[in-house]
Amino acid sequence: MTEDRVDTIVCGGQVVFPNHVNNVSIAIRGEKIVAIGPEELLPVADRYIDVKGKFVLPGLIDCHVHLDKCDSIGLGSKAAAYSGITTLLPFGTYDVESDADLLVIDPNGDSVVTAMNHHGNSGFSLFEGWNIKGSPWMTLIRGKIVLNQGKLEQKPGYGRWISCESPSMPVGGPIK
């Protein structure tokens, strides 16, 4: 693959930025976003993902997770992908990178929250029975599709552990 080609272009949807929404496309090479703009100005791609009528957001980050006794990392990451969460961080800090982590939302999708469709081990959901307007349609992590039109395509072992320093001691010492 030459530098003027990319792996994937996500096109046709409304890309959500911090202060506006725009109809542009996103080019991905490897695990990184390499360009954002009108599709006709982007390099040729090996794969095109048409997300017409949907919203494209940066992958969501859950920066306070507890994956230990109740939910395993494997089960927790599977549940996260179904929700459009691309990064799970144990309670602590993180380093921000421009990985090609994207969430595509279908604004017309409807679903009902159940413990079953949130893929946890607890057997219940605090939001059980709630009707949800809008649903994750596709989730990409580092440029790879892990959720495609509601079907999980994540392969075991694709996640990666990013270590971080231990959080600093709370003011006044440890909590007892």
N, C-alpha and C positions, 0 to 999 in steps of 0.2 A: 504494500500500500504506500503510495507516495504522499507527501505532505499536503497536496492539494485535494486529497480525498479524505473523507471522514467515515467512521463506522456507522453512525446513526444520525438521522435528522428527525426530530419530533416537530411535526408541522400541523398547521390548520387550527390550532386551539388558541385560547386566550391565555397568554403568559402573565402571571401575577407578579408584579414587582412591589417593592415596599410602598410606593406612593401612586401607582397607577397599574392599569391592565392594558396590555397591548397585543395585537394580533401579529406575532413574530414567530420565527422558528428557532430551534435550538440544535446546534451541531455538536456531536459528541465524538471524540477520538479517544480510544482506550477507555480510561476511567474518568476523563475530564471533559467538561464543557469547554469547547474551543472557540465558539462563535455564537452570537445571538443576533438575529436580524431577519430581513425579508428572505424567504426561501430562495428566491431567484438569485440572490447575492451570495448564498452559501456554497461551499464546495459540493461536489457530487458525493453521494453517500452509498454505502453498500446496502443499507436498510433504511426505509422510511416508515415512520409510525404516524398515521393520520389520526389526529385527536380532535377532528372537527366537532364543534359544539361542546367542547369540554374545557376545563380550566387546568392549567399546568402551574404547579407551585414548586418551590424548592422542597426537597425532602424534609419532612418534619422531624424534629429532634425531641426526644423525650429525655430530659436531663435529670430525671429523678426516678430511677427504676429500682425495684427490689427483686432481683431474680436469684432466689436462694432456695429456701425450704419448700415453698409452694409451687413456684413455676421455674422450670429449668431455663437455661439460656436458649436452648433449641426451641422449646415451646414458646418462650417469650418473644423470640425474634420472628417466629412464624406468625404469632398474633399481631406483632407490630407491622409486618408487611401487609397484612390484610387491612390494617388501619391507615396505611400510607406513611407510617413512621419508618424512616430509613436509618436512623441513628439512635441507639439505646446507650445511655450513659448512666453508670451507677452514680448514686448521689455524689456529686463532686463537680470538678471543672472539666473543660474540654478545649481542644485546639480546633479552630475553624479552618476548613480547607474548602476548596471549590470542587468537590467531588461531583460527579454527574448523578446526584441523588435527586430524583424528581417524583412528584406525585401528580397524577392526572385525575381530576375529579369530574364525574358525570353529574352536572347539576340537576338532571332529571331522574337520577337514580333514587329509588326508595328502598328502605330496609327497616326492619324492626330489630332492635337490640335484644339479643338473647345471650345467655352464658355460652351456648353452643357456638354461635357465630363470632364470638370474640376469642375463642381458642385458648382459654386459660384452664388451669387445674382447679380453680376454687369452686367451680360448680354453680356460681351465681354471678350476677352483674348488678351493680348498683343502679344501672339504667335499664334493667329488664323491662321489656315491653314498650320502650320509647320508640316512636316512629321518627325516622331520620330522613330528611330530604337532602339528596346529594349523597353520592357514595364513591369511594375510591374505585377507579376504573383500571388504572395501571400504576404500578410502582416500579421505578428503576433505581437500583443501587449500584453506584460506580459504573453506570452505563449499561448494566445488565437488567433485563426485565425479570422481576421476581414475582409480580402479580400482574396477570394479563386478563383483562376483562372479567375480573372476579375469581380467576383460577390461579392458584399458587403454582409458580414455576421455580421457586427457590430450591436450589440443590443443597443438601447438607454440606457444611464446611465452607460456604461462600462468605459468611461473616468474618470479620476480623476484630481482634482485640487491640485496643489502643490504650496502653497503660498511661496513667497520669500520676502526679504526685499525690500523696495523701493530703486530705484537707487540713488546714491549719487548726490548731487547738482553739475551741470556742473561748471567748472572753470569759474569765472567771474559772477556767479549768474544764475538765471533762464533765459531761452531763451524767448524773448518777440516777 
